[in-house]
Structure formats: structure tokens, C-alpha cells
């Protein structure tokens, strides 16, 4: 087979033929790329030059061109999605472990050639960075939580651009994100950590209100537990900021929407029994009235309300 001077060397080195095997003695045949016998890693591919990565992609049947790549990153959310597209439209020759090279190369090239376009892989790394900060037991726990919330809110802003009108639940939104993290679980973790950060800095209660409101607006068909938690956090944050009137209104709306959920009444009562706001006045009678409203309703688990009432009696 005649090989062009500037063609990728068939030995698989990633270099041009003229820079690699062309001048080897004619008695030494060019070795075709041997089948890969171990997994590729992103670190290994990242050690290649861009030209070497592109050359190997072309060897495997991807007719890579930078201009087309820069158009493609605007159409797909992740390097994996782009690699899936390549596999559908091109005759990919990679076999075995080399199949992984295709999608890993797409990820590495995305970072190098289109750093201004947010990929799911980078969003996933930011999510993991937040979790590492929260799990760091030796660092500044308060500062780490604030930084994790800042990073995760940045992720949320990027994710919002991917949500489509037909994605009406948190589960449906998974279609807009491919990563190691579960988007469904991460959304709940963000709500919880914003609340926890608010206990240390009220600014984060404001951020929690905005986030929970946006989530419920984007995903009104999410399951009851998720929506209930988001709406309850929003109401509690208003109480924590001293806006009891708005908190009352939101809790009333919550039990109107979910009248059988005991924790709407419990959460509302707790705001008066154990105020979140520093120096907030307790009103045990008001708390008892709210809990008794729950007993009068057809809640699914009255034992939880009865347990809270016992707690109030012990406080008297």
C-alpha cells in the first residue's frame, strides 16, 4: 500500500509518515497499529500533542477538521455526545480498547480548542470539586461550604441554558447532562448545602430562595418529595431572614398543594417552636395550632405530628 508523506503513519505513533517510518530500511516493514491491550486514560491522551491526537483520530476514521469541531461543540453538550455522533456518521475503524480513544480524544480536544464552551465533562468536574470541598474535614469547613455553593451555583447557571420546555421534571433534565454525578441527586444536594450555608451567612438564604423557586418553575412535574423539600426550604429561608409573613404565605401554599404531607405542617410549626432567625421569638401556641391543623387533615403519617406535639409539651 502506498502511503503519502504527510499521511498519519500506520504504526499508530500519531506522527506523519515522513517523520516516522518512511525512512526506515525497506527490509523493515511498517508495523500496522497493534490492537490495544490496555485501557486508555484521559491523562495518557492529554500527554499527546494536539497534532498527535488529531492524527490518531484520522487514522481511526474520524476526518477531524478544527473548523468543523468548533461548530460541533456548539451542537453537543459533551465530548461523549460528540464522539457518539462521529461513530454514527463515520466509518470508525477503532476496535477493542481503542474505541475509548475516540471519546477521550473528543474530551481532551474540547478543553484545548474550545475552552470557552462549557462541556458536561467540565460541569461534572466542578460538581466533584464541590463535593471534595464539603468532604474536607481538615480545612476551613465554613469557607469550604461557601466555596462549594459558589461553584455549584455557577454549574446551575450553565445547566439552565440546557433545559428545554419539555423537560418538566428533575429526572427528565438528566437528558441535558452526561456526567459521573446524578443531576437529580446533585440538585437536592445544592438545595441542602445552600440552606446549611445560610445558617452561617444569611446571604445564602437569599440564594436558596432563588434556586428553589427556579427549580420548581423549571420542573413542576417532579416527584412530590422533591418539590415539597424545595418549597419548604424556600419558606423556611424567609423565616430565617425575618420575613414571617412571606414564610406563612408559602407554608400555607405548601399544605394547600400537598395537604396529606405531614412535614408541611411540621416544618411550619417548627418555625415558631424553634425559630431559625437569631433572637427570634418563640410562639409555642402558634406552633401547636399549626400541628393540630395537620391532625385535622388526612395526612399520611400522623405519628410524626404527634411526636412533634410531644416535643412541644416537653418544652413547656
N, C-alpha and C positions, 0 to 999 in steps of 0.2 A: 504494500500500500504506500503510495507516495504521500508524504507529509509536507505541508507548506512550512517555510522557515518560521513564520510568525504564528503558526498554529500552536495550541496547547500541546505540550509534549505528552505523548501517550503513556509515558511512565507514571503519570499522575503527580508529578512534583509540583505542578502549578506554574511552572516556568514555561516560557516559549521554547519551542523545539530547538531553535538555533542557539539558545542559551543553555541547553541541557544535553540531550543525547545525540544531536545531529553530527557532532564531530567525533563521536566515539568510533573506535575501529570497526570497519564493516563486518569483521568476523564476530563482533559482539552485537547480537540482535537487541533492538529496543524492547524492553520488557513492558508488556501491557500492564495496566494497573491491576495489581493483585487484589483479590477480594479482601475487604477489610475484616480483620479478625477480632476487633475490639470496638467498644463504643466510642463515638466521637464525644467531645465535650466542648462547650462554648469557649472555655479557656484555651483549648488547643487551637480552635479555629481563629480565635481572636489574636493569636500569636502570628498568624499569617498576614502578609501584606494584602491590601485590597486587591491588587492585581492578581495575586496568587489565588485568592478566594474566587474572584470572577473567572479566572482561567479554569479552575476546577469545576465551577458550576457549568461552564460551557462544555467542558469535557463530558459532564453527566447529562447533557442535553438541554440545559437552560440557556437560551440565546440572550444572555444578560446584556442590557444596554442601560447606562446610567440614566439617560433622559426618561426612558420608559419606567425605570424603577422609581424615579421621583414622582411620576404620575401615579404609579400603583400604590405608593404609601398613602396617598390621599383617598384611595378607594377601599382600603382594607384596614382593619383595626390592629392587626398583629402580624409579626413575621410568619407565624404558623399559618395564618389565613392566606397570606400571600404565597407561601410555599405550596399550600393546597391548590391554589389557582394554577401555579406553574405545572403541577402534576396533572391537572385536568387538560391543559391546553398544549403541553409539550410532550414529546416522547422521551421521558426520563429514563436513562439507562442505569442509574444507580441501583444497586442490589444490596441485600443484607444490611449490614451496619451502615453502609454508605447512604442509605435512604435518609438517615438522620442528618447527614451533612447538608442536605438541601434546606431544611427549615432552620437549622442552626446558622447557616450562612446568611439566610434572609434576616435573621435577628441581628447578627453582627453588622451586616452592611447597613441595616436600618439605622443603627446607632451612629455609624460613621458618616453616612451620606445624607441622612435626614434627621439630625439631632433635634430640630425644631418641631418635628411631628411626633406627638405622643403615641407610643405603641402600648398595647396591652402588657407586653413584657416589662416595659419600664414602670407602668402603673403597678404591676404585680410586685416589682422590687420596692416601690415606695410603700406599698401596703406592708410588706415584710419588714421594712425598716421601722415602721411604726410599731409593729409587734415586738421587734427586738428592743426598742426603747422601753416599752411597757414592761418587758420581762427582765430588764436590767436592775437587779436588786442591789447592786453596789454603787450605782451612780446617783445622780440627783433625781429622786423619784418624782418630785413635783415638776422640775424642769423637763424631765423626760416625757411626762404625760402631756405637758403643754406643747412640746415639740411634736409628739406623735399626733396630737389633734391637729396641729397646723399642717403637717404633711398630709394627713388623711383628708382634711378639708380641700386641699389642693387636688387630691385624687378625685374627690367628689365633683369638683368643678369640671374636670376633664370628662368624667363619666356622663355628666348631664348632657354634654353635646352629642352623646351616642344614643340617648333614649329616644325611642320612636313612639308615636301616639298609640300604636297597637301593643306596646309593652306596658300593660296595666297592672302588673304585679311584680314583686321583687324577684320571683323565680323567672318570669319572662324576661327580665332585664339581663339575665345571665347571657343571653344571645349577643349582647353588646360587649362582652368581656370574656377573653380566654386567658386564664392565668392559673397559678397554683392555688390561689386563695378562692374560697367560695364567696362570690359577691353577695349572696343572700345573707351569709353569716357575718361578713365584714360590715354590712350596713347596720346590723344590730350592734356590733362592737363599737362602731363610731358613735352611735346614739348613747351607749353606756358610758364611754370614755369622755364625751363632751359633758355629760351630767357630772361625772366624778371630778373633772377639771373645774366645773362651775362651783363645786363646793369649796375650792381653793381660790378661785378668781371668778367673780360674777360675770366677767366678760364672756366666759364660755357658756353661761346660761343663755345669753342672747344668741350665741352661735347655735346652741342646741335647739332653741325655739325655731330659728330659721331653717335649720337642717330638717327637723322633724316635720315642719309644715311643708317643706318642699317634697320630702319623701312621700307623704300622704297624698300630695297633689299629683305626683308622677304615677304613683302605684296604688290607686284607690281599690283595686281588686285583690290586694294582698290578703293573706290569711288573717283571721281575726286577732290572733295573739300578737302578731307583728304590728298591725295597725293600732291595736289597743295600747301597746307599750309606747309607740311613738307619740300618740295623742296624750297619753298620761304624762310622759316626760315633758311635753310642751306645757301642759297645765301646771305641773309641779315647778317648772322653771319660773313661771310667772309668780307663783307664791314666793319662791326664793328671792325674787327681785322686788318683793313688796307690793306686787300688783294683785292683791287678793281678789278684787272684783273680776278681773280678766281670768284669773285662775278658777274662780267659781263658775264663770260662764263656760269655760272649756270643760270642766269636770261635768257640768250639767249636760253639755252636748255629748260627752263621752258616754254617760249612762243612758242617755236617750238613744244613742246609736247601738250600744251594747248593754241593754237592760239586764241581761242574765249573767253578766260577768261580775262576780263578787269583788274583783280587785279594783273596779272603778270606784265603788263606794269606800273600800278600804283605803285606797290612795287618797281620796278626797278627805276622808276623816283624819288621816294621818297629818294632813297639812295643819289641822287645828290642834290635834293632840300633841304632836311633836314638830313644831314649826322649823322649817329649813332656814328661814331668814334669821340671821344673827340677832338675838334680842327680841325675836317675835313673841307676841303674847299668846299664851295657850288658852284655848277655849274648849274644855273637855265636854261641856254640854252640847256645843255645836257638833263636835266630833261624834258624840253619841247619837244625836239626831240623824246625822248622815248615815251612820251604820244601821240604824233602825229602819231607814228608808230601804236599805238593801234587804233586810229581813222581810219587809213587806212585799218586796218584788220577788219574782220567781227566779232567783239566782240559782246557778247550777251547784254551788257549793256553799251552803250557809254556815258550815262548820268553821270556815275561815273567818267569817264575820263574827261569829260567836266567840272565837278565840280572841279577836281584837277587842271585843267588848269586855272580856275578862281582863285583858291587859289594862283597859281604861279603869276598871274597878280597882285594880291594884294600885293605880296611880293616885287614886283619891285619898 
